[in-house]
């Protein structure tokens, strides 16, 4: 009867192996195989081989094809010492992966040699529960959630367009949200500007929105910019963020935001609404048209809807 040691020896004889020294040399030369770490999260907290993706053995067979969809690419797989990853390498081959290489000695050997490691940001237990529906989506997963949490998004306006956008950005876990709005909450706002409530009538909209977002998701850092954005401050403000959500309510501001975003190459998600009609667009500077390309000049004030 085969015991564990015999089985491990048999598996190692059947899979290709590389050493940490060989892998580091390849990485330094610009070779970029897929790196897969199959350790548990409490181990990963202490560091990973730079560029490695993580998938623990607990969910390996059911999720690896979402994490590594190209079965023809080379995959270098490792664990702490080389036991779990040896069996995982064989599983990959059984799933049809054509070029699987096992890292001999695993992460422990890599670290003992003094090679560079990255210490990743890891979701804590509360965050894993909060974002669990994202984590099970192959299109998002943990890597996508971490991108949300590291992102910085600026919302121009906290009114009818900005309100739902802000709530969903916070709920999704976008790490830093900036709010530009100099107006105050009025009772007539409340039938559509859902980020505000009756108790906050008279409060600055940016402050009111911050209160709602931090209550919804304490993970999120909310920056208040309670002033109008114009040509004098647009570039300085937008340069602090990765993406702009344009929910402003006047044409002058839209052109200011557009011109600053083009100068900074910052993507803009634009929304507008008139009665029962609405429009949403995404503008990627220098990859497609900008707002001014579509509308070179603003309409006369008397033609602009109020």
Secondary structure, 3 states (H helix, E strand, C coil): CCCHHHHHHHHHHHCEEEEHHHHHHHHHCCCCCEEEECCCHHHHCCCEECCCEECCHHHHHHHHHHHCCCCCCEEEEECCCCCHHHHHHHHHHHCCCCEEEEEECHHHHHHHCCCCEECCCCCCHHHHHHCHHHHCCCCCHHHHHHHHHHCEEEEECCCHHHHHHHHHHHHHCCCEEEEECCCECCHHHCCCCCCCCHHHCCCEHHHHHHHHHHHHCCCCEEEEECCCCCCCCHHHHHCCCCEEEECCCCHHHHHHHHHHHHHHCCEEEEEEEECCEEEEEEECECCECCHHHHCCCCCCHHHCCC
